[in-house]
Amino acid sequence: MPSWFAEGVAQYNRRELGYDSWDAHRDMILRMYALDNNLLSWNEMAVFGKTSLGNESSYNSGFAFVRYIGERYGDDKLEAISRNLASLTALTIDGAIEGAIGKSGSDLYDEWKESVRTDYASRTAEMKNSLVQGETIADVGFGNFYPAFSPDGKKLAYVSNKDADYFSLSSLYLYDPASKTERLLKSGVRSSFSWSPDGGEIYYSKISRHNEHWSDLSDLYVFNIEKGEETRITRDCARVRLLFRRTERGSPALREATER
């Protein structure tokens, strides 16, 4: 069973159950693949082993493809495909689909692909006539997030995974629009962030296991741009909040100790 069908059916299941929803983020990913003429191929949809975005796209494309089958041919065809796959003589998804719908999997994929491309092209045609594009300042990495100008508007910070295969390996970068140069501020940062009022520091969170229970907890950090130094502000932040909630109705002394 290819990954797109397994995950697509898990997300779609039956429309009336509302297991998952086709939201704006999913639509954006599929739309840009279609408009860039870069949809995952029939074989690429079937397996993982890509970057984290590529693997997620197998889920995303599978969800869209399964929705298409259910809405175009009926939910009962999804059940029929699944039962065909359970046969001891079933070797590929192609035969299972053909037995249920009357056309091979690759032919059905081509039909869905053309439908997706035609639909998005039609829906964006008017926008393309007045399309305004800005200047690309970061074209390396499939994950470039949270861009924010410094308070004086002279610097731009953002988080990117650059050449890494996974967004979890992202870092914080500082871009100078005047010189069109950038530098790495701190590795291992993948959260959103905030500038200090004077623009000299950037605040963000990081998940670490440096606590007595080796639990994954988020703590706040601040990075001084001029000194190039990172300072940890909180420790075991999630655990402290939990302890405080537990002691809100306890003794004043215990509450005070927890707050400290």
VEXDREN-2710 file (C-alpha; in Angstrom, 1 decimal):
% VEXDREN-2710
k/r/px/py/pz
1/MET/0.0/0.0/0.0
2/PRO/1.6/3.3/-1.1
3/SER/1.9/6.0/1.5
4/TRP/-0.4/8.4/-0.3
5/PHE/-3.3/6.0/-0.1
6/ALA/-2.7/4.9/3.5
7/GLU/-2.4/8.4/4.8
8/GLY/-4.9/9.9/2.5
9/VAL/-7.6/7.5/3.6
10/ALA/-6.7/7.9/7.2
11/GLN/-7.2/11.7/6.9
12/TYR/-10.3/11.6/4.6
13/ASN/-12.0/8.4/6.0
14/ARG/-15.6/9.4/5.4
15/ARG/-16.7/13.0/4.8
16/GLU/-19.5/13.0/7.3
17/LEU/-17.1/12.0/10.1
18/GLY/-14.9/15.0/9.7
19/TYR/-11.7/13.2/10.6
20/ASP/-9.5/15.9/9.0
21/SER/-10.2/19.1/7.0
22/TRP/-8.7/20.5/3.9
23/ASP/-7.5/23.8/5.3
24/ALA/-5.8/26.9/3.7
25/HIS/-2.3/25.6/4.5
26/ARG/-2.8/22.3/2.7
27/ASP/-4.4/24.1/-0.2
28/MET/-1.5/26.5/-0.4
29/ILE/1.1/23.7/-0.6
30/LEU/-0.8/21.8/-3.3
31/ARG/-1.6/25.0/-5.2
32/MET/2.0/26.1/-5.4
33/TYR/3.1/22.6/-6.6
34/ALA/0.5/22.8/-9.3
35/LEU/1.2/26.4/-10.4
36/ASP/4.9/25.6/-10.5
37/ASN/4.2/22.5/-12.5
38/ASN/6.0/20.5/-9.9
39/LEU/3.4/18.1/-8.4
40/LEU/4.8/14.9/-7.0
41/SER/4.9/12.2/-9.6
42/TRP/2.9/8.9/-9.3
43/ASN/5.9/7.1/-7.9
44/GLU/7.1/10.0/-5.7
45/MET/3.7/10.0/-3.9
46/ALA/4.0/6.4/-3.0
47/VAL/7.1/6.6/-0.7
48/PHE/8.6/8.8/2.0
49/GLY/12.4/9.2/2.2
50/LYS/12.3/12.9/1.2
51/THR/12.9/16.1/3.1
52/SER/10.3/16.8/5.8
53/LEU/8.4/19.0/3.4
54/GLY/8.6/16.2/0.7
55/ASN/7.3/13.6/3.1
56/GLU/4.5/15.9/4.3
57/SER/3.6/16.4/0.6
58/SER/3.0/12.7/0.3
59/TYR/0.4/13.1/3.0
60/ASN/-1.0/16.3/1.5
61/SER/-1.2/15.0/-2.1
62/GLY/-2.6/11.7/-0.9
63/PHE/-5.3/13.6/1.1
64/ALA/-6.2/15.6/-2.0
65/PHE/-6.1/12.5/-4.3
66/VAL/-8.3/10.5/-2.0
67/ARG/-10.8/13.4/-1.7
68/TYR/-10.9/13.5/-5.5
69/ILE/-11.7/9.7/-5.7
70/GLY/-14.3/10.0/-3.0
71/GLU/-16.1/13.0/-4.5
72/ARG/-15.7/12.0/-8.2
73/TYR/-16.3/8.2/-8.0
74/GLY/-17.9/7.7/-4.6
75/ASP/-16.6/6.8/-1.1
76/ASP/-17.5/3.2/-1.8
77/LYS/-14.7/3.0/-4.4
78/LEU/-12.2/3.8/-1.6
79/GLU/-13.5/0.8/0.3
80/ALA/-13.4/-1.3/-2.9
81/ILE/-9.7/-0.3/-3.5
82/SER/-8.9/-1.2/0.1
83/ARG/-10.5/-4.6/-0.2
84/ASN/-8.8/-5.3/-3.5
85/LEU/-5.4/-4.5/-1.8
86/ALA/-6.2/-7.1/0.9
87/SER/-6.3/-9.8/-1.8
88/LEU/-3.3/-12.2/-1.7
89/THR/-2.9/-11.8/-5.5
90/ALA/-2.8/-8.0/-5.3
91/LEU/0.7/-6.8/-5.9
92/THR/0.3/-3.1/-6.8
93/ILE/-2.2/-0.2/-6.1
94/ASP/-2.7/0.0/-9.9
95/GLY/-4.5/-3.3/-10.1
96/ALA/-6.5/-2.5/-7.0
97/ILE/-7.7/0.8/-8.4
98/GLU/-8.4/-0.7/-11.8
99/GLY/-10.5/-3.4/-10.3
100/ALA/-12.6/-0.8/-8.4
101/ILE/-12.8/2.0/-10.9
102/GLY/-12.0/0.5/-14.3
103/LYS/-8.8/2.4/-15.0
104/SER/-5.2/2.0/-13.8
105/GLY/-3.8/3.9/-10.9
106/SER/-1.4/5.9/-13.1
107/ASP/-4.3/6.9/-15.5
108/LEU/-6.4/8.0/-12.5
109/TYR/-3.4/10.0/-11.2
110/ASP/-3.0/11.7/-14.6
111/GLU/-6.7/12.6/-14.5
112/TRP/-6.5/14.0/-11.0
113/LYS/-3.3/15.9/-11.8
114/GLU/-4.9/17.6/-14.8
115/SER/-7.9/18.4/-12.8
116/VAL/-5.8/20.0/-10.1
117/ARG/-3.7/22.1/-12.5
118/THR/-6.8/23.2/-14.5
119/ASP/-8.6/24.2/-11.3
120/TYR/-5.8/26.3/-9.8
121/ALA/-5.0/27.9/-13.1
122/SER/-8.6/29.0/-13.5
123/ARG/-8.8/30.3/-10.0
124/THR/-5.6/32.3/-10.2
125/ALA/-5.9/33.6/-13.8
126/GLU/-7.3/37.0/-12.8
127/MET/-4.6/37.5/-10.1
128/LYS/-1.9/36.7/-12.6
129/ASN/-3.0/39.7/-14.7
130/SER/-2.0/42.0/-11.9
131/LEU/0.7/40.0/-10.2
132/VAL/3.2/42.1/-8.2
133/GLN/6.3/40.2/-7.0
134/GLY/8.9/41.5/-4.6
135/GLU/12.6/40.9/-4.4
136/THR/13.6/37.5/-3.2
137/ILE/16.1/37.8/-0.3
138/ALA/16.2/34.2/0.8
139/ASP/15.9/31.4/-1.8
140/VAL/17.9/28.7/0.0
141/GLY/15.9/26.2/2.1
142/PHE/12.3/25.0/1.9
143/GLY/11.6/26.6/5.3
144/ASN/12.1/30.3/5.6
145/PHE/9.9/31.6/8.3
146/TYR/8.9/34.5/10.7
147/PRO/10.7/37.4/8.9
148/ALA/10.6/40.5/11.1
149/PHE/12.3/43.9/10.7
150/SER/14.2/45.5/13.6
151/PRO/12.5/48.4/15.3
152/ASP/14.5/50.9/13.2
153/GLY/13.7/49.0/10.0
154/LYS/17.4/48.6/9.0
155/LYS/17.8/44.8/9.7
156/LEU/15.7/41.8/9.0
157/ALA/15.8/38.6/11.0
158/TYR/14.3/35.2/10.0
159/VAL/14.5/31.5/10.7
160/SER/15.6/29.1/8.0
161/ASN/16.7/25.5/7.5
162/LYS/18.9/26.4/4.6
163/ASP/20.5/23.2/3.2
164/ALA/19.2/20.9/5.9
165/ASP/16.6/18.2/5.1
166/TYR/14.4/19.0/8.1
167/PHE/12.9/22.2/9.5
168/SER/13.9/21.0/13.0
169/LEU/17.5/21.9/12.0
170/SER/16.7/25.6/11.4
171/SER/18.7/28.6/12.6
172/LEU/18.3/32.3/13.2
173/TYR/19.7/34.6/10.5
174/LEU/20.2/38.4/10.2
175/TYR/19.8/40.1/6.8
176/ASP/21.1/43.6/6.0
177/PRO/18.9/45.1/3.1
178/ALA/21.4/47.9/2.5
179/SER/24.4/45.6/1.8
180/LYS/22.3/42.6/0.8
181/THR/24.4/40.4/3.1
182/GLU/23.3/38.1/5.9
183/ARG/24.9/36.2/8.8
184/LEU/24.1/33.3/11.0
185/LEU/23.2/34.5/14.5
186/LYS/22.4/31.2/16.3
187/SER/22.0/27.6/15.2
188/GLY/19.2/25.4/16.5
189/VAL/16.5/28.1/16.6
190/ARG/13.1/27.2/15.0
191/SER/10.6/29.2/17.0
192/SER/9.1/32.6/16.2
193/PHE/10.9/35.5/17.9
194/SER/10.7/39.1/19.0
195/TRP/13.1/42.1/18.8
196/SER/14.0/44.1/21.9
197/PRO/12.8/47.7/21.7
198/ASP/16.3/49.0/21.0
199/GLY/17.0/46.3/18.3
200/GLY/20.0/45.0/20.1
201/GLU/18.6/41.7/21.2
202/ILE/16.3/39.0/19.9
203/TYR/14.1/36.8/22.1
204/TYR/13.1/33.2/21.1
205/SER/12.3/29.8/22.6
206/LYS/14.1/26.5/22.3
207/ILE/13.2/23.0/23.4
208/SER/15.8/21.2/25.5
209/ARG/16.0/18.2/27.8
210/HIS/18.4/19.7/30.3
211/ASN/16.3/19.0/33.3
212/GLU/16.1/16.3/36.0
213/HIS/13.5/14.3/34.1
214/TRP/14.9/14.7/30.6
215/SER/11.6/16.0/29.4
216/ASP/11.2/18.1/26.3
217/LEU/10.5/21.6/27.7
218/SER/10.5/25.0/26.0
219/ASP/12.5/27.8/27.6
220/LEU/13.1/31.5/26.7
221/TYR/16.5/32.7/25.4
222/VAL/17.9/36.1/24.4
223/PHE/20.6/36.7/21.8
224/ASN/22.8/39.8/22.0
225/ILE/23.6/40.8/18.4
226/GLU/26.6/43.0/19.2
227/LYS/28.2/40.5/21.6
228/GLY/27.1/37.4/19.7
229/GLU/26.1/35.8/22.9
230/GLU/23.1/33.8/23.9
231/THR/21.6/33.9/27.4
232/ARG/19.1/31.4/28.8
233/ILE/16.3/33.3/30.6
234/THR/14.1/30.5/32.0
235/ARG/14.7/26.9/33.0
236/ASP/12.1/24.1/32.9
237/CYS/9.5/26.8/32.1
238/ALA/6.6/24.4/31.5
239/ARG/7.3/22.5/34.8
240/VAL/7.4/25.8/36.8
241/ARG/4.0/26.8/35.3
242/LEU/2.6/23.4/36.2
243/LEU/3.9/23.5/39.8
244/PHE/2.5/27.0/40.2
245/ARG/-1.0/25.9/39.1
246/ARG/-0.9/23.1/41.5
247/THR/0.0/25.4/44.4
248/GLU/-2.3/28.3/43.6
249/ARG/-4.6/27.2/46.4
250/GLY/-1.7/26.2/48.7
251/SER/0.2/28.2/51.3
252/PRO/1.5/31.7/50.4
253/ALA/5.0/30.6/51.2
254/LEU/4.8/27.7/48.8
255/ARG/3.4/30.0/46.1
256/GLU/6.1/32.5/46.7
257/ALA/8.8/29.9/46.4
258/THR/7.3/28.5/43.2
259/GLU/7.2/32.0/41.7
260/ARG/10.9/32.6/42.5
END
